[in-house]
Amino acid sequence: MTARDYVEVSKPRIVVVLVITAVTSLLAATRFDATPAVAWDTTAWNLGFLTLAGALASMGASALNHYYDRDIDKIMERTAKRPIPAGRLSPKSVFVYGLAISAASVAIAWFTLNPVATGMIALGIFFYVIVYTAWLKRNNASNIVIGGFAGSAASMAGWATTTGSIDLLGFLVGWLVFMWTPPHFWCLAIRAREEYASVRVPMLPVLIGNQRTAGYILVNTAILLPYSIALSFFGLGLLYMAVAAASGSLMLAYHYKLTKNPTPEFAWKAYKVTAPYLVVIFIALALDALFYYPLPASMLIG
């Protein structure tokens, strides 16, 4: 048992992505906050505590995911060396760790942020642990679709930290995560199809095959691209629109190629190439607030 094992059950790469979406949403929302200008020291305070609470929430939920999935993790080659199935951590210690830091994240948010942001952090934990991991993952092909809202909650928590509420744009920005998650994760599911089948987890490729799953991935990405660009007409600027168009087009191109070559090898390549999309587009949201340049009137008029 080492600190490294606890880091592993915390899924640090997911922590980084979700913290970035939360923090950049907080920064993006500063341009839409109806309250008087907030001093930088207050913004810095909010950034620090949102980062802390968001990181702990993601770490705790991930650890509870490791705890719940310990029985199937020991069967799949991809996960057999994780700390619990490999015997480096006991299930009880991971459960206590996950529960404790999940509770700590909500408590920190409650005392340092605001009720709406705290509620979204708690909802994110609930969706990932209960709705996705314990309920849907092993029972329904919509598992990753509905479970994707856990990531949306991080963005909405960031937006609410600034505004104190979830307005229409805050919701639509958070929905980007929801729409990106299924086509991205289904690429991984194609690569790990045989392993998921071996433990009877009904990921989409297990149920309908790689070719049809690739078609669903393409359709989802074809919806995501115009959706992301359309957010510009709700008050975002040219910088965001340009990044959304370029990064979304890259995803669409790779997912189109996947329909022509729906192999585990190319699905893995598409997974890795399109993984940075979420970080890139949310950083663009924050920069768009800092270097805002409105859409030309001709585009708004149509």
DRENDO-680421 format. One record per residue (C-alpha): residue number from 1; x, y, z. Coordinates in pm, 1 decimal. Example, Ala and Ser with C-alpha at 12.3 -4.5 7.8 and 13.67 -1.06 7.14 Angstrom:
BEGIN
nr 1&px 1230.0&py -450.0&pz 780.0 $
nr 2&px 1367.0&py -106.0&pz 714.0 $
This chain:
BEGIN
nr 1&px 0.0&py 0.0&pz 0.0 $
nr 2&px 145.2&py 333.6&pz -109.3 $
nr 3&px 29.3&py 687.7&pz -171.1 $
nr 4&px 65.3&py 609.1&pz -540.2 $
nr 5&px -210.5&py 349.3&pz -511.7 $
nr 6&px -448.7&py 602.8&pz -361.0 $
nr 7&px -360.9&py 841.6&pz -642.7 $
nr 8&px -443.9&py 567.8&pz -893.1 $
nr 9&px -789.6&py 496.6&pz -750.2 $
nr 10&px -851.8&py 873.1&pz -761.8 $
nr 11&px -815.8&py 872.0&pz -1143.8 $
nr 12&px -598.9&py 1186.7&pz -1163.8 $
nr 13&px -647.3&py 1242.2&pz -1537.0 $
nr 14&px -1023.3&py 1267.9&pz -1489.0 $
nr 15&px -965.9&py 1499.4&pz -1192.3 $
nr 16&px -758.7&py 1735.2&pz -1407.8 $
nr 17&px -1017.0&py 1744.9&pz -1687.7 $
nr 18&px -1311.3&py 1809.5&pz -1455.4 $
nr 19&px -1127.9&py 2074.9&pz -1255.7 $
nr 20&px -1037.6&py 2253.4&pz -1580.0 $
nr 21&px -1400.4&py 2248.4&pz -1696.9 $
nr 22&px -1514.9&py 2385.5&pz -1360.5 $
nr 23&px -1252.1&py 2659.5&pz -1335.6 $
nr 24&px -1287.1&py 2773.7&pz -1695.6 $
nr 25&px -1665.7&py 2782.8&pz -1657.8 $
nr 26&px -1621.3&py 3004.4&pz -1351.4 $
nr 27&px -1401.0&py 3240.6&pz -1553.6 $
nr 28&px -1630.2&py 3236.3&pz -1857.5 $
nr 29&px -1929.0&py 3326.3&pz -1640.0 $
nr 30&px -1763.0&py 3643.9&pz -1512.4 $
nr 31&px -1869.1&py 3822.4&pz -1831.3 $
nr 32&px -2233.4&py 3728.5&pz -1772.4 $
nr 33&px -2255.6&py 3790.6&pz -1398.1 $
nr 34&px -2528.8&py 4046.7&pz -1330.2 $
nr 35&px -2386.9&py 4146.9&pz -990.4 $
nr 36&px -2144.8&py 4438.9&pz -951.8 $
nr 37&px -1784.2&py 4372.4&pz -1047.9 $
nr 38&px -1619.6&py 4131.9&pz -807.3 $
nr 39&px -1273.0&py 4203.8&pz -674.0 $
nr 40&px -989.1&py 3984.2&pz -793.6 $
nr 41&px -916.9&py 3856.4&pz -442.5 $
nr 42&px -1274.2&py 3722.7&pz -420.5 $
nr 43&px -1240.9&py 3556.3&pz -761.7 $
nr 44&px -909.6&py 3402.4&pz -655.6 $
nr 45&px -1074.5&py 3276.1&pz -335.4 $
nr 46&px -1354.3&py 3116.2&pz -536.5 $
nr 47&px -1107.9&py 2964.0&pz -782.8 $
nr 48&px -904.4&py 2808.6&pz -504.8 $
nr 49&px -1193.9&py 2655.0&pz -317.8 $
nr 50&px -1371.7&py 2542.1&pz -634.8 $
nr 51&px -1050.2&py 2368.5&pz -741.7 $
nr 52&px -1016.5&py 2201.2&pz -401.9 $
nr 53&px -1379.6&py 2094.2&pz -370.1 $
nr 54&px -1400.9&py 1985.5&pz -734.8 $
nr 55&px -1080.4&py 1782.5&pz -716.3 $
nr 56&px -1187.8&py 1606.8&pz -397.4 $
nr 57&px -1532.0&py 1532.2&pz -544.6 $
nr 58&px -1379.7&py 1373.5&pz -853.6 $
nr 59&px -1122.0&py 1180.4&pz -649.2 $
nr 60&px -1383.5&py 1049.6&pz -407.0 $
nr 61&px -1630.3&py 946.8&pz -676.7 $
nr 62&px -1354.7&py 771.1&pz -869.8 $
nr 63&px -1241.4&py 580.2&pz -562.2 $
nr 64&px -1598.8&py 464.6&pz -496.7 $
nr 65&px -1614.9&py 355.6&pz -861.4 $
nr 66&px -1302.3&py 144.0&pz -805.1 $
nr 67&px -1460.7&py -3.3&pz -491.9 $
nr 68&px -1788.1&py -95.9&pz -661.3 $
nr 69&px -1624.4&py -238.7&pz -975.3 $
nr 70&px -1363.6&py -446.5&pz -793.3 $
nr 71&px -1531.5&py -773.0&pz -891.4 $
nr 72&px -1520.9&py -708.7&pz -1266.0 $
nr 73&px -1190.1&py -522.8&pz -1256.3 $
nr 74&px -1008.8&py -840.8&pz -1152.8 $
nr 75&px -1140.8&py -1020.6&pz -1462.5 $
nr 76&px -1060.7&py -763.2&pz -1731.1 $
nr 77&px -698.3&py -745.6&pz -1841.4 $
nr 78&px -715.0&py -366.4&pz -1875.3 $
nr 79&px -807.7&py -323.4&pz -1507.4 $
nr 80&px -664.9&py -632.7&pz -1336.5 $
nr 81&px -359.6&py -443.8&pz -1208.9 $
nr 82&px -560.4&py -173.3&pz -1035.9 $
nr 83&px -487.8&py -145.2&pz -661.2 $
nr 84&px -788.9&py -341.3&pz -530.0 $
nr 85&px -783.2&py -643.5&pz -767.9 $
nr 86&px -402.5&py -655.3&pz -744.1 $
nr 87&px -428.3&py -669.8&pz -364.3 $
nr 88&px -235.0&py -350.1&pz -294.5 $
nr 89&px -535.0&py -181.2&pz -128.6 $
nr 90&px -823.1&py -338.7&pz 60.8 $
nr 91&px -1178.4&py -269.4&pz -60.4 $
nr 92&px -1267.6&py -128.3&pz 282.3 $
nr 93&px -983.6&py 125.8&pz 279.8 $
nr 94&px -1078.0&py 247.3&pz -68.5 $
nr 95&px -1445.1&py 274.8&pz 31.0 $
nr 96&px -1363.3&py 477.7&pz 343.1 $
nr 97&px -1121.0&py 696.4&pz 148.3 $
nr 98&px -1372.1&py 763.3&pz -129.9 $
nr 99&px -1661.2&py 832.2&pz 106.1 $
nr 100&px -1455.0&py 1060.0&pz 330.9 $
nr 101&px -1317.0&py 1285.7&pz 60.8 $
nr 102&px -1651.7&py 1297.5&pz -121.0 $
nr 103&px -1810.9&py 1421.4&pz 201.1 $
nr 104&px -1521.7&py 1664.0&pz 254.5 $
nr 105&px -1567.8&py 1809.4&pz -94.2 $
nr 106&px -1934.9&py 1887.7&pz -30.6 $
nr 107&px -1859.9&py 2032.8&pz 313.7 $
nr 108&px -1583.1&py 2257.6&pz 177.1 $
nr 109&px -1808.3&py 2377.9&pz -104.1 $
nr 110&px -2093.0&py 2449.9&pz 138.0 $
nr 111&px -1879.3&py 2670.8&pz 363.2 $
nr 112&px -1677.4&py 2846.3&pz 90.8 $
nr 113&px -1884.3&py 2867.1&pz -229.4 $
nr 114&px -2264.6&py 2892.4&pz -253.5 $
nr 115&px -2561.0&py 2651.9&pz -224.6 $
nr 116&px -2610.9&py 2609.4&pz -600.6 $
nr 117&px -2243.4&py 2529.8&pz -667.2 $
nr 118&px -2244.7&py 2292.6&pz -368.9 $
nr 119&px -2556.6&py 2121.7&pz -502.8 $
nr 120&px -2397.2&py 2067.9&pz -843.6 $
nr 121&px -2083.2&py 1918.6&pz -686.9 $
nr 122&px -2296.8&py 1680.8&pz -480.1 $
nr 123&px -2509.0&py 1597.1&pz -785.2 $
nr 124&px -2196.3&py 1514.9&pz -985.8 $
nr 125&px -2084.8&py 1265.9&pz -719.8 $
nr 126&px -2433.6&py 1113.8&pz -705.4 $
nr 127&px -2457.3&py 1071.5&pz -1083.8 $
nr 128&px -2115.8&py 909.5&pz -1119.0 $
nr 129&px -2137.2&py 675.3&pz -820.1 $
nr 130&px -2506.0&py 588.7&pz -797.2 $
nr 131&px -2663.9&py 657.3&pz -1137.2 $
nr 132&px -2374.3&py 547.7&pz -1360.8 $
nr 133&px -2161.7&py 303.2&pz -1159.0 $
nr 134&px -2417.6&py 126.7&pz -938.6 $
nr 135&px -2730.7&py 147.2&pz -1153.6 $
nr 136&px -2674.6&py 187.0&pz -1527.3 $
nr 137&px -2326.2&py 58.8&pz -1608.9 $
nr 138&px -2413.8&py -309.8&pz -1575.6 $
nr 139&px -2779.4&py -287.2&pz -1673.2 $
nr 140&px -2840.6&py -54.8&pz -1965.5 $
nr 141&px -2670.7&py 52.4&pz -2287.9 $
nr 142&px -2754.8&py 413.9&pz -2202.8 $
nr 143&px -2508.5&py 390.2&pz -1913.3 $
nr 144&px -2245.9&py 631.3&pz -2043.3 $
nr 145&px -2506.1&py 857.8&pz -2206.9 $
nr 146&px -2694.0&py 939.1&pz -1887.1 $
nr 147&px -2387.8&py 899.5&pz -1666.5 $
nr 148&px -2219.3&py 1172.7&pz -1869.6 $
nr 149&px -2415.1&py 1430.6&pz -1672.2 $
nr 150&px -2164.2&py 1382.7&pz -1389.7 $
nr 151&px -1914.8&py 1576.5&pz -1600.9 $
nr 152&px -2170.0&py 1844.0&pz -1685.9 $
nr 153&px -2220.5&py 1903.6&pz -1314.3 $
nr 154&px -1857.0&py 2014.3&pz -1278.9 $
nr 155&px -1901.9&py 2284.8&pz -1541.6 $
nr 156&px -2231.2&py 2397.5&pz -1389.9 $
nr 157&px -2070.2&py 2414.5&pz -1044.8 $
nr 158&px -1807.9&py 2649.4&pz -1186.0 $
nr 159&px -2069.4&py 2867.9&pz -1354.7 $
nr 160&px -2279.8&py 2881.6&pz -1037.3 $
nr 161&px -1975.5&py 2976.1&pz -829.5 $
nr 162&px -1965.1&py 3304.7&pz -1021.8 $
nr 163&px -2334.0&py 3373.4&pz -1083.0 $
nr 164&px -2499.4&py 3198.2&pz -788.5 $
nr 165&px -2735.6&py 3018.7&pz -1027.2 $
nr 166&px -2755.6&py 2807.6&pz -1341.4 $
nr 167&px -2892.1&py 3029.8&pz -1615.5 $
nr 168&px -2965.5&py 2911.5&pz -1970.0 $
nr 169&px -2612.6&py 2967.0&pz -2102.4 $
nr 170&px -2458.9&py 2804.0&pz -1794.6 $
nr 171&px -2674.3&py 2497.9&pz -1853.8 $
nr 172&px -2595.7&py 2486.8&pz -2226.8 $
nr 173&px -2222.5&py 2517.4&pz -2162.9 $
nr 174&px -2238.8&py 2230.1&pz -1912.5 $
nr 175&px -2435.9&py 2026.7&pz -2165.5 $
nr 176&px -2126.9&py 2028.0&pz -2390.0 $
nr 177&px -1973.0&py 1771.4&pz -2155.2 $
nr 178&px -2286.8&py 1557.7&pz -2168.2 $
nr 179&px -2283.7&py 1555.7&pz -2548.6 $
nr 180&px -1909.1&py 1490.7&pz -2581.2 $
nr 181&px -1891.4&py 1200.6&pz -2336.5 $
nr 182&px -2077.8&py 921.7&pz -2528.0 $
nr 183&px -1897.0&py 944.7&pz -2866.0 $
nr 184&px -1563.7&py 982.7&pz -2689.1 $
nr 185&px -1615.5&py 692.3&pz -2448.1 $
nr 186&px -1768.7&py 463.1&pz -2710.4 $
nr 187&px -1432.5&py 477.0&pz -2892.8 $
nr 188&px -1273.1&py 326.7&pz -2582.1 $
nr 189&px -1559.7&py 77.4&pz -2557.3 $
nr 190&px -1488.0&py -44.0&pz -2911.3 $
nr 191&px -1127.1&py -109.2&pz -2814.9 $
nr 192&px -1230.4&py -288.9&pz -2494.6 $
nr 193&px -1535.9&py -460.6&pz -2640.7 $
nr 194&px -1424.9&py -818.3&pz -2567.1 $
nr 195&px -1335.2&py -731.2&pz -2209.0 $
nr 196&px -1670.2&py -566.2&pz -2143.9 $
nr 197&px -1842.6&py -866.4&pz -2298.6 $
nr 198&px -1649.8&py -1100.9&pz -2069.4 $
nr 199&px -1800.6&py -934.2&pz -1761.8 $
nr 200&px -2143.6&py -874.3&pz -1921.6 $
nr 201&px -2127.4&py -495.8&pz -1912.4 $
nr 202&px -2369.2&py -381.0&pz -2185.9 $
nr 203&px -2156.4&py -115.0&pz -2350.0 $
nr 204&px -2291.8&py -25.3&pz -2692.5 $
nr 205&px -2031.5&py -216.2&pz -2901.2 $
nr 206&px -2106.1&py -532.6&pz -2701.9 $
nr 207&px -2473.5&py -511.1&pz -2795.6 $
nr 208&px -2467.2&py -387.0&pz -3156.4 $
nr 209&px -2110.2&py -434.8&pz -3278.4 $
nr 210&px -1831.5&py -199.2&pz -3378.0 $
nr 211&px -1972.0&py -87.7&pz -3713.9 $
nr 212&px -2308.3&py 28.8&pz -3584.3 $
nr 213&px -2146.8&py 185.9&pz -3278.2 $
nr 214&px -1916.9&py 384.4&pz -3507.6 $
nr 215&px -2230.4&py 510.6&pz -3682.1 $
nr 216&px -2377.0&py 625.7&pz -3350.3 $
nr 217&px -2048.1&py 796.6&pz -3266.7 $
nr 218&px -2054.4&py 984.7&pz -3596.4 $
nr 219&px -2416.8&py 1093.6&pz -3550.3 $
nr 220&px -2349.0&py 1217.4&pz -3197.4 $
nr 221&px -2045.5&py 1414.6&pz -3311.0 $
nr 222&px -2241.2&py 1555.5&pz -3606.5 $
nr 223&px -2489.8&py 1693.4&pz -3351.5 $
nr 224&px -2219.1&py 1815.0&pz -3112.4 $
nr 225&px -2038.7&py 2025.5&pz -3374.7 $
nr 226&px -2327.7&py 2259.7&pz -3469.7 $
nr 227&px -2447.9&py 2263.8&pz -3108.8 $
nr 228&px -2111.1&py 2388.8&pz -2985.2 $
nr 229&px -2093.1&py 2655.6&pz -3257.2 $
nr 230&px -2452.2&py 2765.8&pz -3189.7 $
nr 231&px -2356.4&py 2865.9&pz -2834.8 $
nr 232&px -2189.2&py 3169.2&pz -2992.4 $
nr 233&px -2537.2&py 3307.1&pz -3061.2 $
nr 234&px -2610.7&py 3305.2&pz -2686.8 $
nr 235&px -2341.0&py 3562.2&pz -2615.1 $
nr 236&px -2007.2&py 3390.8&pz -2670.4 $
nr 237&px -1757.5&py 3548.3&pz -2908.6 $
nr 238&px -1552.4&py 3482.5&pz -3219.0 $
nr 239&px -1258.2&py 3323.0&pz -3037.3 $
nr 240&px -1483.1&py 3056.3&pz -2887.6 $
nr 241&px -1662.4&py 3001.2&pz -3218.7 $
nr 242&px -1337.0&py 2951.5&pz -3408.0 $
nr 243&px -1203.1&py 2698.2&pz -3156.8 $
nr 244&px -1537.4&py 2513.8&pz -3139.9 $
nr 245&px -1550.4&py 2487.2&pz -3518.9 $
nr 246&px -1189.1&py 2368.8&pz -3555.0 $
nr 247&px -1184.0&py 2118.8&pz -3266.8 $
nr 248&px -1530.9&py 1984.5&pz -3346.5 $
nr 249&px -1440.1&py 1939.5&pz -3712.4 $
nr 250&px -1133.7&py 1737.5&pz -3612.0 $
nr 251&px -1351.0&py 1509.2&pz -3398.9 $
nr 252&px -1599.9&py 1471.6&pz -3681.8 $
nr 253&px -1325.6&py 1382.4&pz -3929.4 $
nr 254&px -1181.4&py 1109.2&pz -3706.9 $
nr 255&px -1521.9&py 969.7&pz -3623.8 $
nr 256&px -1610.3&py 960.4&pz -3993.1 $
nr 257&px -1289.1&py 765.9&pz -4057.3 $
nr 258&px -1390.6&py 533.0&pz -3774.9 $
nr 259&px -1706.6&py 436.5&pz -3965.1 $
nr 260&px -1481.0&py 326.5&pz -4253.5 $
nr 261&px -1239.0&py 143.9&pz -4025.1 $
nr 262&px -1421.4&py 41.7&pz -3704.0 $
nr 263&px -1132.4&py -158.7&pz -3563.2 $
nr 264&px -1014.0&py -151.6&pz -3200.2 $
nr 265&px -682.6&py -5.3&pz -3317.6 $
nr 266&px -834.2&py 292.4&pz -3500.0 $
nr 267&px -1095.4&py 344.0&pz -3227.5 $
nr 268&px -809.8&py 378.9&pz -2979.3 $
nr 269&px -642.4&py 632.3&pz -3205.9 $
nr 270&px -967.3&py 829.6&pz -3238.2 $
nr 271&px -1008.3&py 814.5&pz -2859.7 $
nr 272&px -663.7&py 963.3&pz -2798.0 $
nr 273&px -686.2&py 1227.2&pz -3072.1 $
nr 274&px -1025.5&py 1356.7&pz -2961.5 $
nr 275&px -960.4&py 1332.1&pz -2585.2 $
nr 276&px -823.9&py 1690.4&pz -2558.7 $
nr 277&px -1142.8&py 1835.4&pz -2713.6 $
nr 278&px -1309.4&py 1909.2&pz -2381.9 $
nr 279&px -1007.2&py 2082.8&pz -2230.5 $
nr 280&px -945.9&py 2284.1&pz -2548.0 $
nr 281&px -1302.6&py 2408.0&pz -2586.7 $
nr 282&px -1338.1&py 2502.0&pz -2219.2 $
nr 283&px -1008.7&py 2690.1&pz -2217.6 $
nr 284&px -1143.6&py 2871.6&pz -2524.0 $
nr 285&px -1452.2&py 2964.3&pz -2319.7 $
nr 286&px -1235.9&py 3127.4&pz -2052.6 $
nr 287&px -1014.5&py 3307.3&pz -2304.8 $
nr 288&px -1323.0&py 3423.1&pz -2492.0 $
nr 289&px -1436.8&py 3605.6&pz -2178.3 $
nr 290&px -1094.5&py 3766.8&pz -2142.0 $
nr 291&px -1045.2&py 3855.9&pz -2508.6 $
nr 292&px -1407.3&py 3896.9&pz -2607.8 $
nr 293&px -1478.8&py 3995.6&pz -2965.4 $
nr 294&px -1846.9&py 3985.2&pz -3061.9 $
nr 295&px -1983.2&py 3817.5&pz -3368.6 $
nr 296&px -2030.8&py 4050.8&pz -3666.6 $
nr 297&px -2381.8&py 4191.5&pz -3694.2 $
nr 298&px -2420.1&py 4018.4&pz -4031.3 $
nr 299&px -2382.5&py 3677.5&pz -3861.9 $
nr 300&px -2633.9&py 3763.9&pz -3593.8 $
nr 301&px -2888.2&py 3891.6&pz -3842.3 $
nr 302&px -2829.2&py 3595.4&pz -4071.7 $
